[in-house]
Amino acid sequence: MTRAEFTEKICRLILKMRSEGEDPILDYIKRSDEEQKRLFIAGESKCDGTTKVSEHQRGRAGDIYFLDMYNKGRIAIPIKGHAYWHKVWEEMGGKPMIMWDRGHFEG
C-alpha cells in the first residue's frame, strides 16, 4: 500500500468509526528515524528505526486511540472492540492486528 493509499484508507476508517458511534483520535502517523530509535530504546517499539524500519517512518501506519467522552475524554477500549475495527481495516486492505499494539493500524 502506498502512502497515498494508506492516507485515503485510514481516513475512510476513521469516518466509519465515527459513523458507528466511536470517538477515535489519530496519532503517530509519520515518525523520524530519531523518534523511532527513541521509542525502541524506551521499549515502546520493536523496530529500531535502522535495521528494522517501522511503517510509521514510511508514513504507512498510524495509531488510533478511542476517547471515553463520559470519563473526561480519557483513552478507552473502543465500543465495538479492537478486533472488530481491525477486521474492517483488513477488509480495506490493511495488515492484521498486532496483539501487543492493538491501536496500531498499518497499510
Secondary structure as a PSIPRED ss2 file (coil, helix, strand):
# PSIPRED VFORMAT (PSIPRED V4.0)

   1 M C   1.000  0.000  0.000
   2 T C   1.000  0.000  0.000
   3 R H   0.000  1.000  0.000
   4 A H   0.000  1.000  0.000
   5 E H   0.000  1.000  0.000
   6 F H   0.000  1.000  0.000
   7 T H   0.000  1.000  0.000
   8 E H   0.000  1.000  0.000
   9 K H   0.000  1.000  0.000
  10 I H   0.000  1.000  0.000
  11 C H   0.000  1.000  0.000
  12 R H   0.000  1.000  0.000
  13 L H   0.000  1.000  0.000
  14 I H   0.000  1.000  0.000
  15 L H   0.000  1.000  0.000
  16 K H   0.000  1.000  0.000
  17 M H   0.000  1.000  0.000
  18 R H   0.000  1.000  0.000
  19 S H   0.000  1.000  0.000
  20 E C   1.000  0.000  0.000
  21 G C   1.000  0.000  0.000
  22 E C   1.000  0.000  0.000
  23 D C   1.000  0.000  0.000
  24 P E   0.000  0.000  1.000
  25 I E   0.000  0.000  1.000
  26 L E   0.000  0.000  1.000
  27 D E   0.000  0.000  1.000
  28 Y C   1.000  0.000  0.000
  29 I C   1.000  0.000  0.000
  30 K C   1.000  0.000  0.000
  31 R C   1.000  0.000  0.000
  32 S C   1.000  0.000  0.000
  33 D H   0.000  1.000  0.000
  34 E H   0.000  1.000  0.000
  35 E H   0.000  1.000  0.000
  36 Q H   0.000  1.000  0.000
  37 K H   0.000  1.000  0.000
  38 R H   0.000  1.000  0.000
  39 L H   0.000  1.000  0.000
  40 F H   0.000  1.000  0.000
  41 I H   0.000  1.000  0.000
  42 A C   1.000  0.000  0.000
  43 G C   1.000  0.000  0.000
  44 E C   1.000  0.000  0.000
  45 S C   1.000  0.000  0.000
  46 K C   1.000  0.000  0.000
  47 C C   1.000  0.000  0.000
  48 D C   1.000  0.000  0.000
  49 G C   1.000  0.000  0.000
  50 T C   1.000  0.000  0.000
  51 T C   1.000  0.000  0.000
  52 K C   1.000  0.000  0.000
  53 V C   1.000  0.000  0.000
  54 S C   1.000  0.000  0.000
  55 E C   1.000  0.000  0.000
  56 H C   1.000  0.000  0.000
  57 Q C   1.000  0.000  0.000
  58 R C   1.000  0.000  0.000
  59 G C   1.000  0.000  0.000
  60 R C   1.000  0.000  0.000
  61 A E   0.000  0.000  1.000
  62 G E   0.000  0.000  1.000
  63 D E   0.000  0.000  1.000
  64 I E   0.000  0.000  1.000
  65 Y E   0.000  0.000  1.000
  66 F E   0.000  0.000  1.000
  67 L E   0.000  0.000  1.000
  68 D E   0.000  0.000  1.000
  69 M C   1.000  0.000  0.000
  70 Y C   1.000  0.000  0.000
  71 N C   1.000  0.000  0.000
  72 K C   1.000  0.000  0.000
  73 G C   1.000  0.000  0.000
  74 R E   0.000  0.000  1.000
  75 I E   0.000  0.000  1.000
  76 A E   0.000  0.000  1.000
  77 I C   1.000  0.000  0.000
  78 P C   1.000  0.000  0.000
  79 I C   1.000  0.000  0.000
  80 K C   1.000  0.000  0.000
  81 G C   1.000  0.000  0.000
  82 H H   0.000  1.000  0.000
  83 A H   0.000  1.000  0.000
  84 Y H   0.000  1.000  0.000
  85 W H   0.000  1.000  0.000
  86 H H   0.000  1.000  0.000
  87 K H   0.000  1.000  0.000
  88 V H   0.000  1.000  0.000
  89 W H   0.000  1.000  0.000
  90 E H   0.000  1.000  0.000
  91 E H   0.000  1.000  0.000
  92 M C   1.000  0.000  0.000
  93 G C   1.000  0.000  0.000
  94 G C   1.000  0.000  0.000
  95 K C   1.000  0.000  0.000
  96 P C   1.000  0.000  0.000
  97 M C   1.000  0.000  0.000
  98 I E   0.000  0.000  1.000
  99 M C   1.000  0.000  0.000
 100 W C   1.000  0.000  0.000
 101 D E   0.000  0.000  1.000
 102 R C   1.000  0.000  0.000
 103 G C   1.000  0.000  0.000
 104 H E   0.000  0.000  1.000
 105 F E   0.000  0.000  1.000
 106 E E   0.000  0.000  1.000
 107 G C   1.000  0.000  0.000
